[in-house]
Amino acid sequence: EWALEKRDKAQQRFNKALGVQANNITALMGMGEVYYVEEDWPNLLNTYNSVIRFAHDPRRVIEAYLVKGHVLDAKMGLPDKAEQHYQKAKHYQETLSGEVDRPARLERLAELALLKLSELALRDKKSDQATAFVKQALELVGSSAAFGPELHLAMALSLAGSDSQAAEAALNQAVSLDSNLGDSVAGKEPGDEAVLLELQARIQSNRL
């Protein structure tokens, strides 16, 4: 019903599921989608707080932190609180680093948290911190990065003021990974505003 955009019926189903089993994680995640579409941010934040509290699947916990962070930053204009949630997502993933057969999905989520932290650091003119976040993400996922172009854009921006050659190499790497970037950053210096705006647009449009 949700996929068919029968949102009222889908919401009824989620609520009925929660009536049968309070704090059912699948139903809570469904309600989170409902609240996101409705732009009901207080109820969304409360719903994902319940996910964080009751979920046994670490993926759901990290997803909840990331969605809350995205809403706090992109929808509510609270980047400081968003940063706290991205840090929590990162630290939670790090507590699982020693587990065997850790799903690749967890690494993708951690990669996204680090990417978002790097962009927030760039906003605050903390280039060294942004570089550190990007390096940590690339060390975590290597060539299998789900957000490779974005990570290299962030690297180019963070190095623009200290190592122009490395910054240019990072920008070229980003373009090589995503040919669509050519139109938006062609002929631009790594530290140009156009590069930053491209990175921010990609990050702000990506909840998970």
C-alpha positions as CSV (number, residue, x, y, z in Angstrom):
1,E,0.0,0.0,0.0
2,W,2.9,2.4,0.7
3,A,4.5,1.5,-2.6
4,L,1.2,2.1,-4.3
5,E,1.0,5.6,-2.6
6,K,-2.0,4.5,-0.6
7,R,-0.6,6.4,2.3
8,D,-3.6,6.6,4.5
9,K,-4.2,2.8,4.3
10,A,-0.5,2.1,4.9
11,Q,-0.5,4.3,8.0
12,Q,-3.6,2.4,9.3
13,R,-1.7,-0.9,8.8
14,F,1.4,0.4,10.6
15,N,-0.8,1.6,13.5
16,K,-2.6,-1.8,13.7
17,A,0.8,-3.6,13.7
18,L,1.9,-1.4,16.6
19,G,-1.4,-2.1,18.4
20,V,-0.6,-5.8,18.2
21,Q,3.0,-5.4,19.2
22,A,4.1,-2.1,20.7
23,N,7.5,-0.9,19.4
24,N,7.5,-3.4,16.5
25,I,10.6,-2.1,14.6
26,T,9.3,-2.6,11.1
27,A,6.1,-0.8,11.9
28,L,8.0,2.0,13.6
29,M,10.2,2.4,10.5
30,G,7.1,2.5,8.4
31,M,5.6,5.3,10.6
32,G,8.9,7.1,10.2
33,E,8.3,7.2,6.5
34,V,4.8,8.5,7.0
35,Y,6.0,11.3,9.2
36,Y,8.8,12.2,6.8
37,V,6.3,12.6,3.9
38,E,4.0,14.6,6.2
39,E,6.9,16.7,7.5
40,D,5.8,15.9,11.0
41,W,9.3,16.3,12.5
42,P,8.4,16.0,16.3
43,N,6.6,12.6,15.7
44,L,9.3,11.5,13.4
45,L,12.0,12.2,16.0
46,N,10.0,10.4,18.7
47,T,9.5,7.4,16.4
48,Y,13.1,7.0,15.6
49,N,14.0,7.4,19.3
50,S,11.9,4.3,19.9
51,V,13.7,2.5,17.1
52,I,17.1,3.3,18.8
53,R,15.8,2.2,22.1
54,F,14.1,-1.1,21.1
55,A,15.8,-2.4,17.9
56,H,18.0,-5.4,18.1
57,D,19.3,-5.1,14.5
58,P,22.2,-2.7,14.5
59,R,21.4,-1.6,11.0
60,R,18.1,-0.1,12.2
61,V,19.8,1.7,15.1
62,I,22.3,3.3,12.7
63,E,19.6,4.1,10.2
64,A,17.6,5.8,12.9
65,Y,20.5,8.0,13.9
66,L,21.2,9.0,10.3
67,V,17.6,9.8,9.5
68,K,17.3,11.9,12.7
69,G,20.5,13.7,11.8
70,H,19.3,14.4,8.3
71,V,16.0,15.9,9.5
72,L,17.7,17.9,12.2
73,D,20.1,19.4,9.7
74,A,18.3,19.6,6.3
75,K,14.7,20.1,7.6
76,M,15.1,21.8,11.0
77,G,18.3,23.8,10.6
78,L,20.0,22.3,13.6
79,P,23.4,21.2,12.3
80,D,25.0,20.9,15.8
81,K,22.4,18.4,16.9
82,A,22.7,16.6,13.6
83,E,26.4,16.2,14.1
84,Q,25.8,14.6,17.5
85,H,23.6,12.0,15.8
86,Y,26.1,11.3,13.0
87,Q,28.8,10.8,15.7
88,K,26.5,8.4,17.5
89,A,26.0,6.4,14.3
90,K,29.7,6.3,13.7
91,H,30.5,5.2,17.3
92,Y,27.8,2.6,17.3
93,Q,29.2,1.1,14.1
94,E,32.7,1.1,15.6
95,T,31.5,-0.9,18.6
96,L,30.6,-3.7,16.1
97,S,33.9,-3.6,14.3
98,G,35.1,-6.8,15.8
99,E,32.1,-8.9,14.9
100,V,32.4,-11.7,12.4
101,D,30.3,-11.5,9.2
102,R,29.4,-7.9,9.7
103,P,26.9,-7.0,6.9
104,A,28.3,-4.7,4.2
105,R,25.2,-2.6,4.8
106,L,26.6,-1.4,8.1
107,E,29.8,-0.2,6.4
108,R,27.7,1.7,3.9
109,L,25.8,3.4,6.7
110,A,29.0,4.2,8.5
111,E,30.5,5.6,5.3
112,L,27.4,7.9,5.0
113,A,27.8,9.1,8.6
114,L,31.4,10.0,8.0
115,L,30.6,11.8,4.7
116,K,28.0,13.9,6.4
117,L,30.4,14.7,9.3
118,S,33.0,15.8,6.7
119,E,30.5,18.1,5.1
120,L,29.5,19.6,8.4
121,A,33.2,20.1,9.2
122,L,33.7,21.9,5.9
123,R,30.9,24.3,6.8
124,D,32.7,25.1,10.0
125,K,35.9,25.7,8.1
126,K,37.5,22.7,9.9
127,S,39.4,21.3,6.9
128,D,41.7,19.0,8.8
129,Q,38.7,17.4,10.6
130,A,36.9,17.0,7.3
131,T,40.0,15.3,5.7
132,A,40.2,12.9,8.7
133,F,36.6,11.9,8.3
134,V,37.0,11.2,4.6
135,K,40.2,9.2,5.1
136,Q,38.4,7.1,7.8
137,A,35.5,6.4,5.4
138,L,37.9,5.4,2.5
139,E,39.9,3.2,4.9
140,L,36.6,1.5,6.0
141,V,35.2,0.8,2.5
142,G,38.1,1.1,0.1
143,S,37.2,0.7,-3.6
144,S,33.7,-0.5,-2.7
145,A,32.6,3.0,-1.5
146,A,29.0,3.6,-2.1
147,F,29.6,7.4,-2.0
148,G,32.9,7.5,-3.7
149,P,32.3,10.6,-5.8
150,E,31.0,12.5,-2.8
151,L,33.9,11.4,-0.6
152,H,36.4,12.6,-3.2
153,L,34.6,15.9,-3.6
154,A,34.8,16.4,0.2
155,M,38.5,15.5,0.1
156,A,39.1,18.0,-2.7
157,L,37.4,20.8,-0.7
158,S,39.2,19.9,2.5
159,L,42.7,19.9,0.9
160,A,42.1,23.0,-1.4
161,G,43.8,25.3,1.0
162,S,46.7,23.2,2.0
163,D,47.7,20.8,-0.8
164,S,46.4,22.1,-4.2
165,Q,47.9,19.1,-6.1
166,A,46.3,16.5,-3.9
167,A,43.0,18.5,-4.0
168,E,43.0,18.6,-7.8
169,A,43.7,14.8,-7.9
170,A,40.8,14.2,-5.6
171,L,38.5,16.3,-7.8
172,N,39.6,14.5,-10.9
173,Q,39.0,11.2,-9.1
174,A,35.4,12.3,-8.2
175,V,34.7,13.1,-11.8
176,S,36.2,9.8,-13.0
177,L,33.8,8.0,-10.7
178,D,30.7,10.0,-11.8
179,S,30.7,11.5,-15.3
180,N,27.7,13.6,-14.3
181,L,30.0,15.7,-12.2
182,G,31.7,17.0,-15.3
183,D,29.0,19.5,-16.1
184,S,28.8,21.0,-12.6
185,V,32.5,21.1,-11.7
186,A,34.2,21.3,-15.2
187,G,37.0,23.9,-15.2
188,K,36.5,24.6,-11.5
189,E,39.2,24.8,-8.9
190,P,38.9,22.2,-6.0
191,G,37.9,24.9,-3.5
192,D,35.4,26.7,-5.7
193,E,31.9,27.3,-4.3
194,A,30.4,25.3,-7.2
195,V,32.2,22.2,-5.9
196,L,30.9,22.8,-2.4
197,L,27.4,23.4,-3.6
198,E,27.5,20.1,-5.6
199,L,28.6,18.2,-2.5
200,Q,26.0,19.8,-0.3
201,A,23.2,19.2,-2.8
202,R,24.1,15.5,-3.0
203,I,24.3,15.1,0.8
204,Q,21.2,17.1,1.6
205,S,19.1,14.9,-0.7
206,N,20.3,11.7,0.8
207,R,18.7,10.4,4.0
208,L,20.2,6.9,3.7
